[in-house]
Every structure is written in C-alpha cells, then in structure tokens.
Amino acid sequence: ALFKKQGSAISLSGQFLKVEDLEVHCHLADYESELTADWNMAKRWTYSQRQLYYDPDGKIAALLEDKVPLKPEEKKWLLMSGLTLSEWYINRLSQLWVERGNLVCAHHMFDEGLNHFFNMLFALNDELVADLKWRYYCVEKLTYQPSNFQERIKDTMMLQSFSVDELERRKAAFMEMWREMSPVIEKEVQMSYDEILQLV
C-alpha cells in the first residue's frame, strides 16, 4: 500500500506489478482522502496485518492507529450478535426450513450461523474480523477458543447428507460449543442471555 499526497503525479501502471519475479499487489491511495474516509471491517483487518516500511513523519502510523483498532462498542456488538445470531441461524432458522420442506436451505443456515460465531470469537480475542477468504484460517489461530475447537468445528461443518438426522447431528455438535461460550460472553458484556436477546 502506497499513500501519496492528494494531487501528486504518482501513478501505478496496474494493481499487480512484477518485482524481482514476484507478483506484488499494489494499492495506491490519497493520504488526505483516507483521513476522512470510512474504513470497513475487511479493510481495517487488512491493515491490522501491516508492516510499515517508510513513514518518516509518522503520518501513516497515526492514520492506521486512528482507523484500524477494534472499538469497545464494536466488540460488544460482535459478542452479543455473534452469540444470538449464530444460535438463531443454526438452531432455529434451520428448523424453519425443515418445516418449509427444503433441507438444502436448512443445512445452508449453518454457513451464516458459523460466520456469526466466528465474529464472536474474533471479538472475544480483541481482534478485527478477518476478511471472508481468510476468516476460518485466522479463527484457527485465535488464542481463546472453545475447547477442542478444531475437532468440534469439523463435526459441525461436516455434511454427510441432506437429511433431518444429519441436521440434528450438526446442531448438537455446534450447540455444545455454543453452550460453553454463552456464559463467557454473558460475563464479558455483563448481561444475561435474555437481556442480550432483547438488544439484538
């Protein structure tokens, strides 16, 4: 990433440049524009992985320190919404799709539910939520996880057939982890689960 002064003549021939036979993905931005721009979670997470190579006046470091960190209110919301929405998608919405007669949709609810659960785990570790293409890879590396997380999450993610029995097996595997984490989140936000539900 290169930050330039607004109006300067610096330009790139393309986003992908060859440097000593390595393909480098380059991003060019106006420093002044970035000061007032809103940065979404994916962009902030990307810059949280930064290494600064040239910043003689400390302006880029100050910009990133302002834009990147997870804010307390964001953390609280990710914890609360992650706990409630993961259970809602996986335990409740999946059952609604069984009743509607579509088992593929019922099993698909796990994808969205797990993303909310992962969001919660990132927040619990005071981390920004990793971009989708990196999300599970980064979740595996978090310090604070449910016990035996990698084995248990495989049981939840594994899909052997589009059946009600398989749905119940996956739900049971997920809810074990969910029940382990629920009191942790309640303690973190200093609210009961019922109170959290009222807000989310």
C-alpha positions, 0 to 999 in steps of 0.5 A: 500500500502506497499513500501519496499526497492528494494531487501528486503525479504518482501513478501505478501502471496496474494493481499487480506489478512484477518485482524481482519475479514476484507478483506484488499487489499494489494499492495506491491511495490519497493520504488526505482522502483516507483521513476522512474516509470510512474504513470497513471491517475487511479493510481495517483487518487488512491493515491490522496485518501491516508492516510499515516500511517508510513513514518518516513523519509518522503520518501513516502510523497515526492514520492506521492507529486512528482507523484500524483498532477494534472499538469497545462498542464494536466488540460488544456488538460482535459478542452479543450478535455473534452469540444470538445470531449464530444460535438463531441461524443454526438452531432455529432458522434451520428448523424453519426450513425443515418445516418449509420442506427444503433441507438444502436451505436448512443445512445452508443456515449453518454457513451464516450461523458459523460466520456469526460465531466466528465474529464472536470469537474474533471479538472475544480475542480483541481482534478485527474480523478477518476478511471472508477468504481468510476468516476460518484460517485466522479463527484457527489461530485465535488464542481463546477458543472453545475447547477442542475447537478444531475437532468440534468445528469439523463435526459441525461443518461436516455434511454427510447428507441432506437429511433431518438426522444429519441436521440434528447431528450438526446442531448438537455438535455446534450447540455444545460449543455454543453452550460453553461460550454463552456464559463467557460472553454473558460475563464479558458484556455483563448481561444475561442471555435474555437481556442480550436477546432483547438488544439484538 
